[in-house]
Amino acid sequence: MRRSTGTRADPRPPQTVRGRDYLVAHACFECRKSWKVRADTGAACPECGSYLHEMGRSFKAPKRSDAEQWQKVQALWSAGFRFWSYRSHPDAEPLPERLRDVDEFIRRNAEHPMRIAR
């Protein structure tokens, strides 16, 4: 009882996170490739050495040859959108499918829950 009210110290050692690293999708817009690496590491692209951009856990990289989709992804990333799960925001408008829809989407969704950077 006293332990739950905070008047007695908990003799158990603090819990540590065990297991594998928490990996997040990162993309290199130069190489048009994606890797999963630890979050907030400031990682560099293993191929060209340029900066890897943190995309989010739900990011699915387009084919390397699909330049239009890579331009769309880069435009969304530059506007502050990240690719996380929509489970917490089921009513949010989904990210656009085509590059031609990106500008209108950004204009309409200034407060979109996936727009986490500015």
C-alpha positions in Angstrom: 0.0 0.0 0.0 2.7 2.5 1.0 4.7 1.6 -2.2 1.7 2.5 -4.4 1.3 5.9 -2.7 4.9 6.8 -3.2 5.9 6.9 0.5 8.1 3.9 0.3 11.0 3.3 -2.1 10.6 0.5 -4.6 13.4 -2.0 -4.0 13.2 -3.4 -7.5 15.9 -2.3 -10.0 14.7 0.1 -12.7 13.5 -1.7 -15.9 15.6 -1.3 -19.0 14.6 -1.7 -22.6 15.7 -5.1 -23.8 15.7 -6.5 -27.2 16.4 -5.2 -30.7 16.7 -1.5 -31.5 13.7 0.5 -32.5 14.1 0.9 -36.2 12.5 3.6 -38.4 12.5 3.9 -42.2 15.0 6.5 -43.5 15.4 7.5 -47.1 18.1 8.8 -49.3 16.6 11.0 -52.0 19.9 11.0 -54.0 20.1 7.2 -54.3 16.3 6.7 -54.1 16.7 3.9 -51.5 15.4 3.3 -48.0 16.9 1.7 -44.9 15.6 1.0 -41.5 18.0 2.4 -38.9 17.7 3.6 -35.3 15.7 6.8 -34.9 17.5 10.1 -34.5 20.9 8.8 -35.3 21.8 11.3 -38.0 22.7 8.4 -40.2 24.4 8.8 -43.5 23.5 6.9 -46.7 25.6 3.7 -46.9 25.9 4.1 -50.6 26.5 7.8 -51.3 27.2 9.2 -47.9 24.5 11.9 -48.0 22.0 12.6 -45.2 19.3 10.0 -44.5 15.9 11.5 -43.9 13.7 10.0 -41.2 10.5 9.0 -42.9 8.5 7.1 -40.2 7.6 3.6 -39.4 4.8 3.2 -42.0 7.0 4.4 -45.0 7.0 2.1 -48.0 9.7 3.2 -50.5 8.6 3.4 -54.1 10.6 1.6 -56.8 13.9 3.1 -57.4 12.9 3.7 -61.1 9.7 5.6 -60.2 11.0 9.1 -60.2 7.5 10.7 -59.9 6.8 8.8 -56.7 10.2 9.8 -55.2 9.5 13.4 -56.1 6.2 13.1 -54.3 7.8 11.6 -51.2 10.4 14.3 -51.2 7.9 17.1 -51.6 5.8 15.7 -48.7 8.9 15.3 -46.5 10.0 18.8 -47.3 6.6 20.1 -46.3 6.9 18.4 -42.9 4.8 15.3 -43.5 6.0 12.0 -42.1 4.8 8.4 -42.7 3.4 7.2 -39.3 0.4 5.0 -38.5 -3.1 6.5 -39.0 -4.5 4.3 -36.2 -4.7 7.2 -33.8 -6.2 9.5 -36.5 -8.6 7.4 -38.5 -10.5 10.5 -39.8 -7.3 12.2 -41.2 -7.1 12.6 -45.0 -4.7 10.0 -46.4 -1.5 11.3 -48.1 -1.9 11.9 -51.8 -1.2 9.1 -54.3 0.2 11.3 -57.1 2.7 14.1 -57.4 0.2 16.4 -59.1 -2.0 16.2 -56.0 0.7 17.2 -53.5 0.4 21.0 -53.6 -3.3 21.0 -53.2 -3.0 18.4 -50.3 -0.5 20.6 -48.5 -2.7 23.7 -48.9 -5.7 21.9 -47.5 -4.0 20.2 -44.6 -2.0 22.8 -42.7 -3.0 21.0 -39.4 -2.8 17.4 -40.6 -1.7 15.0 -37.8 1.1 13.6 -40.0 2.6 17.0 -40.6 4.9 17.0 -37.6 7.7 19.1 -38.9 7.6 22.6 -40.4 
